[in-house]
């Protein structure tokens, strides 16, 4: 049995623009999603996430490269594995005047799964007690959870979610996050496509970051967070004066949006304390700052955007 649930090699998707030019949506993408847990598929809007998912599900044809699901080549072997996959790529169509339970019961009957799966799916996504309410009365978060419940009727081994928290308020985002975390802990492999990094980091065990259709980084989240400059948050009575002193001592210093503290790139807190103390500036707090997925994401995508732009300029390409 393969340790990878999803694997793509050199995957490429090209489109012809209305002006006849060639647009590359996915550029030789190598994607590897391990079995079990939640894998974040991260990238800016327009980076090729949805196009990749559509190719995996047979909804779009690849221009080049290979894809495998559960070790089977797709799209040729998709009929053999499709029952092992659940996906929420677009907003599903439910009858607004039926309850959530009725909608799921009709769907279960149409795909030939036992009615008992309906109650199990409702419980898994946390809709017990609200599943008898009409669908039209549901909040966006509840509608999204019902969509996930619909995919769980088949008891899938792989669940693919494309931007499941788009348009949701904080409460709805938390509901979906908790549902995804629970599914990963139950043994379902979840591919979570998103650009909301703070939410993704709370549920993902591994991640792939893409930009301009290319893979920029991939691996366990803990490994992705390693590296990069160490930094610390410095709280002082006069941030402006402290900024000037630290900058003069050669530190890289930035001021966060709140303006009440400083971020200093350094792995030596004693040196920061000494420099400020010699200038008569006394610390009220000094806190190490751990890298998060958002900072890694921004570093990678900004560098990729710059490189992509310079490459176009060097070749004289025009948009």
Secondary structure as GFF3:
##gff-version 3
##sequence-region A 1 319
A	DSSP	beta_strand	4	16	.	.	.	ID=ss1
A	DSSP	beta_strand	22	34	.	.	.	ID=ss2
A	DSSP	beta_strand	38	42	.	.	.	ID=ss3
A	DSSP	alpha_helix	49	56	.	.	.	ID=ss4
A	DSSP	beta_strand	64	69	.	.	.	ID=ss5
A	DSSP	beta_strand	72	74	.	.	.	ID=ss6
A	DSSP	alpha_helix	78	81	.	.	.	ID=ss7
A	DSSP	three_ten_helix	82	84	.	.	.	ID=ss8
A	DSSP	beta_strand	85	88	.	.	.	ID=ss9
A	DSSP	alpha_helix	100	111	.	.	.	ID=ss10
A	DSSP	alpha_helix	116	124	.	.	.	ID=ss11
A	DSSP	three_ten_helix	135	137	.	.	.	ID=ss12
A	DSSP	alpha_helix	140	152	.	.	.	ID=ss13
A	DSSP	beta_strand	158	162	.	.	.	ID=ss14
A	DSSP	alpha_helix	170	185	.	.	.	ID=ss15
A	DSSP	beta_strand	189	194	.	.	.	ID=ss16
A	DSSP	alpha_helix	197	203	.	.	.	ID=ss17
A	DSSP	beta_strand	206	211	.	.	.	ID=ss18
A	DSSP	beta_strand	214	220	.	.	.	ID=ss19
A	DSSP	alpha_helix	221	224	.	.	.	ID=ss20
A	DSSP	beta_strand	231	236	.	.	.	ID=ss21
A	DSSP	alpha_helix	239	248	.	.	.	ID=ss22
A	DSSP	beta_strand	252	254	.	.	.	ID=ss23
A	DSSP	beta_strand	262	265	.	.	.	ID=ss24
A	DSSP	alpha_helix	269	278	.	.	.	ID=ss25
A	DSSP	beta_strand	283	289	.	.	.	ID=ss26
A	DSSP	alpha_helix	293	315	.	.	.	ID=ss27
###
